[in-house]
């Protein structure tokens, strides 16, 4: 979510009370402003503050794209939290189950192995921790670890080559 300073004639803008959010998990500053990753029981909230005035008179910037509705939901969640109201969970498409998190970690690890020149045997050994990777080629060819390693490599390439956008859309 991107915060900009609200126009001066907006008198109802609340300033952001950092204590209400607790300590951020991540806080970094770059040429585009400050980024905070804040966690609570409802999930992680990524906030980009374009300048110092954005924290004093926050206004949410919602780009009108194919994810506008999701962005508006996150902005409403943020506004409720800022006002001290109950927020509930983030939209379902932004919440990852522990299984999905593990799968994404596995895919990224598989991509790293593949990107460094490793083949399915390397993926099976390093990512899946499978002893099938050390078997003879006839046994390896019929191995479920080989099929799974090939799937991981294929899916990891798709994820890195813009497939990650599906995550943001909840697909």
URBELBEL-V199766 format. One record per residue. N is the residue number from 1. RES is the residue in one small letter. PHI is phi in radians with two decimals (* if undefined). OMEGA is omega as a letter, one per 40 degrees, with the letter a starting at -180 (* if undefined). Layout:
n->{N | N}
res->{RES | RES}
phi->{PHI | PHI}
omega->{OMEGA | OMEGA}
This chain:
n->{1 | 2 | 3 | 4 | 5 | 6 | 7 | 8 | 9 | 10 | 11 | 12 | 13 | 14 | 15 | 16 | 17 | 18 | 19 | 20 | 21 | 22 | 23 | 24 | 25 | 26 | 27 | 28 | 29 | 30 | 31 | 32 | 33 | 34 | 35 | 36 | 37 | 38 | 39 | 40 | 41 | 42 | 43 | 44 | 45 | 46 | 47 | 48 | 49 | 50 | 51 | 52 | 53 | 54 | 55 | 56 | 57 | 58 | 59 | 60 | 61 | 62 | 63 | 64 | 65 | 66 | 67 | 68 | 69 | 70 | 71 | 72 | 73 | 74 | 75 | 76 | 77 | 78 | 79 | 80 | 81 | 82 | 83 | 84 | 85 | 86 | 87 | 88 | 89 | 90 | 91 | 92 | 93 | 94 | 95 | 96 | 97 | 98 | 99 | 100 | 101 | 102 | 103 | 104 | 105 | 106 | 107 | 108 | 109 | 110 | 111 | 112 | 113 | 114 | 115 | 116 | 117 | 118 | 119 | 120 | 121 | 122 | 123 | 124 | 125 | 126 | 127 | 128 | 129 | 130 | 131 | 132 | 133 | 134 | 135 | 136 | 137 | 138 | 139 | 140 | 141 | 142 | 143 | 144 | 145 | 146 | 147 | 148 | 149 | 150 | 151 | 152 | 153 | 154 | 155 | 156 | 157 | 158 | 159 | 160 | 161 | 162 | 163 | 164 | 165 | 166 | 167 | 168 | 169 | 170 | 171}
res->{x | x | x | x | x | x | x | x | x | x | x | x | x | x | x | x | x | x | x | x | x | x | x | x | x | x | x | x | x | x | x | x | x | x | x | x | x | x | x | x | x | x | x | x | x | x | x | x | x | x | x | x | x | x | x | x | x | x | x | x | x | x | x | x | x | x | x | x | x | x | x | x | x | x | x | x | x | x | x | x | x | x | x | x | x | x | x | x | x | x | x | x | x | x | x | x | x | x | x | x | x | x | x | x | x | x | x | x | x | x | x | x | x | x | x | x | x | x | x | x | x | x | x | x | x | x | x | x | x | x | x | x | x | x | x | x | x | x | x | x | x | x | x | x | x | x | x | x | x | x | x | x | x | x | x | x | x | x | x | x | x | x | x | x | x | x | x | x | x | x | x}
phi->{* | -1.88 | -1.89 | -2.07 | -1.21 | -1.21 | -1.01 | -1.01 | -1.41 | -1.51 | -1.56 | -1.63 | -1.13 | -1.56 | -1.38 | -1.52 | -1.59 | -1.02 | -1.16 | -1.17 | -1.61 | 1.39 | -1.32 | -1.25 | -1.19 | -2.37 | -2.51 | -2.51 | -2.14 | -2.50 | -1.13 | -1.59 | 2.09 | -1.83 | -2.08 | -2.15 | -2.04 | -2.00 | -2.09 | -2.55 | -1.11 | -1.62 | 2.28 | -1.63 | -2.12 | -1.70 | -2.13 | -1.93 | -1.72 | -1.17 | -2.72 | -1.10 | -1.17 | -1.10 | -1.36 | -1.46 | -2.34 | -1.25 | -2.35 | -1.53 | -1.63 | -2.05 | -1.08 | -1.59 | -2.31 | -1.24 | -1.95 | -1.01 | -1.14 | -1.11 | -1.06 | -1.14 | -1.08 | -1.15 | -1.11 | -1.14 | -1.02 | -1.11 | -1.08 | -1.11 | -1.12 | -1.11 | -1.46 | 1.40 | -1.55 | -1.17 | -1.89 | 1.25 | -1.44 | -1.10 | -0.90 | -0.95 | -1.23 | -1.64 | -1.64 | -1.81 | -1.30 | -1.09 | -1.11 | -1.12 | -1.08 | -1.10 | -1.12 | -1.13 | -1.07 | -1.09 | -1.11 | -1.16 | -1.12 | -1.08 | -1.12 | -1.04 | -1.10 | -1.11 | -1.12 | -1.51 | 1.75 | -1.34 | -1.82 | -1.00 | -1.08 | -1.14 | -1.12 | -1.08 | -1.27 | -1.53 | -1.63 | -1.60 | 0.89 | -1.71 | -1.35 | -1.12 | -1.14 | -1.65 | -1.38 | -1.08 | -1.07 | -1.14 | -1.22 | -1.11 | -1.06 | -1.66 | -1.37 | -1.18 | -1.15 | -1.14 | -1.09 | -1.18 | -1.12 | -1.08 | -1.08 | -1.07 | -1.08 | -1.06 | -1.17 | -1.22 | -1.12 | -1.09 | -1.11 | -1.23 | -1.55 | 1.32 | -1.19 | -1.07 | -1.13 | -1.09 | -1.05 | -1.21 | -1.63 | 1.41 | -1.65}
omega->{a | i | i | i | i | i | a | a | i | a | a | a | i | i | a | i | a | a | i | a | a | a | i | i | i | i | i | i | i | a | a | i | a | i | i | i | a | a | i | a | a | i | a | i | i | a | i | i | a | i | a | i | a | i | a | a | a | i | a | i | a | i | i | i | a | i | a | a | i | i | i | i | i | i | i | i | i | a | i | i | i | a | i | i | i | a | a | a | i | i | a | a | i | a | i | i | i | i | a | i | i | i | i | i | i | i | i | i | i | i | i | i | i | a | i | i | i | i | a | i | i | i | i | a | a | a | a | a | a | i | i | a | a | a | i | a | i | i | i | a | a | a | i | i | i | i | i | i | i | i | i | i | a | a | a | i | i | i | a | a | i | i | i | i | i | i | a | i | i | a | *}
